[in-house]
Amino acid sequence: MIAWDEFSSQFANELYPEHKTQAIEEFTAERLRSYYVKYPDVLVPAVNALDESKQLHELGHKSAAIVFAASAVELLFKSAVLRPVIYGLVHHDGLAETIVEVSTGGSGFDRYEKLLQKLFAHLTYSDLASVSRKDAAKPLLKECNDLQDKRNKIIHKGQRFGAEESAWAAEVSASAYHLIVGKMLYSLKLGVYDGHMILPFDPPTDDDFVDPLED
């Protein structure tokens, strides 16, 4: 078991962290799209976390709401970006799943932030660093990192936050859903229906990407 864990870690390190650029160059939009078509419910865990965050905020559990908002962002990037990329490169489901787990173990997404930026540029022909919420002082990706930092302070230091921070966290996580993942899916002619199911569309309509937090 230990030998397998060591092999998996070494293989993941060799395949993924040191070869982000190569991964993007070898990966085609069609292969990425085929993953979403095969696994249309890949967004469900992230959407559930978004919904849980909203409910906790409304119940007055502000710090807990921030934790779930941060988890939603992490799940969005891991499930909707990293997992499809690895599955597209490793044509063996069991091995691909092992590499996904090794590569995404722990919290945060800083280890694969560069991959996210390159994939976003590859699909949308735009710079992720320029994406921001309306009237926000920082790029959205920076706000996502700030959200992760607040989550860590809550979990590891027992710090508490109020309604203002909780509302901000909800906006950041929803924007990550719409402005990052949503735009990437849209570029692949994929829409999100019923708030969580990824399905092809042709031609696109305004209803092809649905806010899961809308009542």
N, C-alpha and C positions, 0 to 999 in steps of 0.2 A: 504494500500500500504506500509506504514512504517512497519507495523507488518510483512508483507511478506518479506520485505527486511531484517529485523532483523533475521527472521527465516532462510532465504537463507544464510545469512552470517554465522550464527551459524552452520548450517548444513554443509556448505562448510568447515568451520574450523574443525569440528569434523570428517568429512569424509577424508579430504585431508591433510592439513599441518601436523597434528600430527600422521598421519598413512602412511607415505610414504613407509616405509619398508613393512608393511602389504599389501599395494596396489600392490607392485611388486610381492610379494609372491603369492597373489591370482590371479594375472593377468597372463594369458597364452599367448604364442606366437600366437596360433591359433585364439584366440579372438581378438588380436590386428590386425592380418592379415585380419580377416573378416571385420574389420572396414574400412581398406584401400580399400578392394575390393568393399565395399558398397559405399564408398565416394572416388572415384579415383581422383577427382579434388581438394582434400584438400590442395595441394601445390600451387594452382593458385595464391592466394593473395601474398604469399612470392615470387614467381617467378616474379610476376608483379612488386613488390617492387625492386627486384634485377635488372630488366630491366630498371626501372625508374632511379635507381641509376647510372647505366651505361650511360644512355642518358644525365643525368644532368652533370656527370663528363666530357663527351665529349663536352658539351656546355659551359663548364667553370664554372658551378655553383658547386664549390667544397664542400662547407659546406652543401648545400642541398643534394648533392650526399651522404654525410656521414649520414645524417638523414635517408634517404631511405635505405641505407645499414644496418643501425642499426635496422630499422623497419623490414627489411627482416629477420634478425636473430631472432628477437622476434617472428615474425609470424611463422617461421620454427619450433621453439621449442613449441610454444603454439598450433599451428594447427596440427603439425605432431607428437607431443608427448603427451602433456597434454590432449588434447581433446579426442583422442582415448582411453587413459587410463580411463578417467572418464566415457566415454560412455560404456566402457567394464564393469565397476563396477556398474553403475546405469542403469538398464534396463527400462528406461522411458525417451524418447527423450526430452520431455519438461523440466523435472526436471534436466536431465543431462546438457542441454544447460544453464539452470540457474546457475548451480554450476560452469560450465566452465567460465561463464561471471564473477561471483563473485570471483572465484579463480584467474583469470588472469587480473582483473581490474587494470588499471594503467600501467605504463611502467616498463621495466626491467624484468629479469627472475630469479633474485636471490632467490625468494621465493620457486621456484621449481627446483633449480639447483641440489639439492641432489637427487630428483626423476629422473632427467635426467641422472645423473651419474649411478644410480642403474639400470635403464632401459637399458642403453647402455651396462653395464656389463652383465646384464641378457641375452641380445640378442646376443651380439658379443663376449662374453667371453674375453673382454679386458677392460683395464682401460681408461676411458675418459680423465683422467688427463695426460695420456701419449700421447694423440693425439695432434699433432702440425703440422703447415705448414712447408714445406721444408725450412730449414735455419732460421726459426723463433726462437727468443730467449725465447719465452714464450709458454706454452701450449695454444692450440686453445681456450679453454673455457675461459682462462684468457684474451686473446685478445678480445673475444666477450664481456666480461665485460668492457674492456677498450673502446671498440667501443661504448657501451651504455653510458659510462661516457662522451665521446666526444659529442655524440648526446645531452645529457642533458646540456652540456656547451653551445652548439649552441642555443638550444631552450630557456633555462632559463637565460643565461648570455649574449647572443648575441655574443659569441666568434666566430671567423672565422678561418677556416683552409684552407690550400693550396692543391696543386696538390699531393704532397707526401702523406699527410694524406688521401686524397680522394682515391688514388690508393690503399693504404693499406687497407682502409675500404672495398673496392670492393673485395680484395683478401680474407679478413677475412670472409665476408658474403658468398662468393662462396665456401670457404673451409668448412664453417658450413653446407652448403648444401650437399657437396660431402662427407666429411670425418666423419660427425656425422649422419645426417639424412640419407644420401645415404647408409652408411654402415649398419645402422639399418634396412632399407628397404631390402637391399640385403640379410641380414641374414634371412629375412622372405620370400625369393624367390619372391621379388617384384622389378620391375624396373620402371624407370621414362621415359616415351616416349613422344616425341614431346616437351620435356623440362618441362612438368608439369603434365602429366597424369600417375597415378600409376596403373600398371597392373602386373598380375602374369607372371612369366616366368619359363620355364622348358625345357631344361637346361639353365643355365645362359650364356650370351654372353657378349662381351666387349661393346656392344651397349645398354645394358640394363639400363645404367644410363647416361643420356644425360645432358651436360652442357647447361643450358638455356641462358647463356651469349654468346655462340658461334654464330658467324654470319652465 
